[in-house]
Amino acid sequence: MIKANVILDYPIWQQKIKKPYNYIKSKLTKLSKASNFKNKKQEFTIFLTNNKKMKRLNKKFRNKNKTTDILSFPINNIYKKKNYIGDMAL
């Protein structure tokens, strides 16, 4: 099963996607049935935010002073929880 932790930083997301956690969970349930993901336990975090915060994150982690659609942060091997694969900011 693939699990996503959803962090809602910007309330406008709830107007775009009703119940973001349930929406993402339903998509991941379908994905979990695909042969590549069947019987795998994986977990990640999705951070839903606005352009201003994305610009700050992009500057901090990529040294680019502009907004972007998505940032991903894969987890390194020293992290204790081996099923955790990383974070995404949208």
Buried (B, 14 or more C-beta within 10 A) or exposed (E): BBBBEBEBEBEEBEEEBEEBBEEBBEEBEEEBEEEEBEEEEBBBBBBBBEEEBBBEBBEEEEEEEEBBEEBEBEBEEEEEEEBBBBBBBB
